[in-house]
Amino acid sequence: MNGLEKLTEYIKSETKAECEDITRKAAEECERIRAEYAKAEQDEYWNTINIGTKEAERRMERLSTLAEMEANKQVLATQQEMIAEAFDLAAKKLLELPEKEYSALLAKLNMKAGTNASDVVAKYKNELSPRVASVLFK
């Protein structure tokens, strides 16, 4: 081998080594970029999951509050219905009492309620049944 061939061979080997080094560095850079994007993708995934979870929790809380309000509304409606039925039954029983017992009961209730009771009854006189008004306002 002569000097020119040796020089050419040396340049080829150096160039080959340099190319391999560049290729290795490029592969490492590609791998670093891939890892960076994979991490960013994973971070974005978990961020989306966390946002969705928080939104689901808020929605569940709102639905729970609405359900509780609806249940309270149903309980209140039932209580009002029961109170109305109790008053209707009490009024029916009062109307079924004989006149003497009816008058005595109203007088007793008026005394227990105190002096202000007659003022309240007088205020609502027009709304009382005729039988009650006749006993209270003799």
C-alpha positions in Angstrom: 0.0 0.0 0.0 1.3 3.3 -0.9 1.0 6.6 1.0 -2.0 7.8 -0.9 -3.9 4.6 -0.3 -2.9 4.7 3.4 -4.1 8.3 3.7 -7.4 7.4 1.9 -7.9 4.4 4.2 -7.2 6.6 7.2 -9.7 9.3 6.1 -12.3 6.5 5.4 -11.8 5.0 8.9 -11.9 8.5 10.5 -15.0 9.4 8.5 -16.6 6.1 9.4 -15.9 6.6 13.1 -17.2 10.1 12.9 -20.4 9.0 11.1 -20.9 6.2 13.8 -20.4 8.8 16.5 -22.9 11.2 14.9 -25.3 8.3 14.4 -24.9 7.3 18.0 -25.4 10.8 19.3 -28.5 11.3 17.0 -29.9 8.0 18.4 -29.3 9.1 21.9 -30.9 12.5 21.2 -33.9 10.7 19.6 -34.3 8.5 22.6 -34.0 11.5 25.0 -36.7 13.3 22.9 -38.9 10.2 22.9 -38.6 9.9 26.7 -39.4 13.6 27.1 -42.5 13.3 25.0 -43.5 10.1 26.7 -43.2 11.8 30.1 -45.2 14.8 28.8 -47.8 12.5 27.4 -48.1 10.6 30.7 -48.3 13.9 32.6 -51.1 15.1 30.3 -52.9 11.8 30.7 -52.9 12.0 34.5 -53.8 15.7 34.4 -56.8 14.8 32.3 -57.7 11.9 34.7 -57.4 14.3 37.7 -59.6 16.9 36.1 -62.2 14.3 35.2 -62.1 12.9 38.7 -62.6 16.3 40.4 -65.4 17.1 38.0 -67.1 13.8 38.7 -66.7 14.4 42.5 -68.3 17.9 42.1 -71.1 16.4 40.1 -71.7 13.7 42.6 -71.8 16.3 45.4 -74.3 18.4 43.5 -76.5 15.3 42.8 -76.3 14.3 46.4 -77.3 17.7 47.5 -80.2 17.7 45.1 -81.3 14.3 46.2 -81.1 15.4 49.9 -83.2 18.5 49.1 -85.8 16.4 47.2 -85.9 13.9 50.2 -86.4 16.8 52.6 -89.1 18.2 50.3 -90.9 14.9 50.3 -90.6 14.6 54.1 -92.0 18.1 54.5 -94.9 17.4 52.1 -95.7 14.2 54.1 -95.5 16.1 57.4 -97.8 18.8 56.1 -100.3 16.2 54.8 -100.3 14.4 58.2 -100.8 17.7 60.1 -103.7 18.6 57.7 -105.2 15.2 58.3 -104.8 15.6 62.1 -106.5 19.0 62.0 -109.3 17.6 59.8 -109.8 14.7 62.2 -109.8 17.0 65.2 -112.3 19.3 63.5 -114.5 16.3 62.7 -114.4 15.1 66.3 -115.1 18.6 67.6 -118.2 18.9 65.3 -119.4 15.5 66.5 -119.3 16.5 70.1 -122.7 17.2 71.8 -123.4 20.9 72.2 -122.7 21.0 76.0 -119.3 19.2 75.8 -118.4 21.4 72.7 -119.1 24.6 74.6 -117.3 23.5 77.7 -114.2 22.4 75.7 -114.0 25.7 73.8 -114.4 27.6 77.1 -111.7 25.5 78.7 -109.3 26.0 75.7 -109.9 29.7 75.7 -109.1 29.9 79.5 -105.9 27.8 79.0 -104.8 30.0 76.1 -105.0 33.1 78.2 -106.6 36.5 77.6 -104.8 37.0 74.3 -106.6 34.0 72.8 -109.8 35.9 72.5 -108.1 38.6 70.6 -106.6 36.1 68.2 -110.0 34.4 67.8 -111.7 37.7 67.2 -109.2 38.6 64.5 -110.1 35.4 62.6 -113.8 35.4 63.5 -114.9 35.5 59.9 -112.8 32.4 59.1 -114.2 30.3 61.9 -117.0 27.8 61.3 -120.4 29.1 62.3 -120.6 26.6 65.2 -117.3 27.7 66.7 -118.1 31.4 66.3 -121.5 30.9 67.9 -119.9 29.4 71.0 -117.0 31.8 71.3 -119.0 35.0 70.6 -122.2 34.6 72.7 
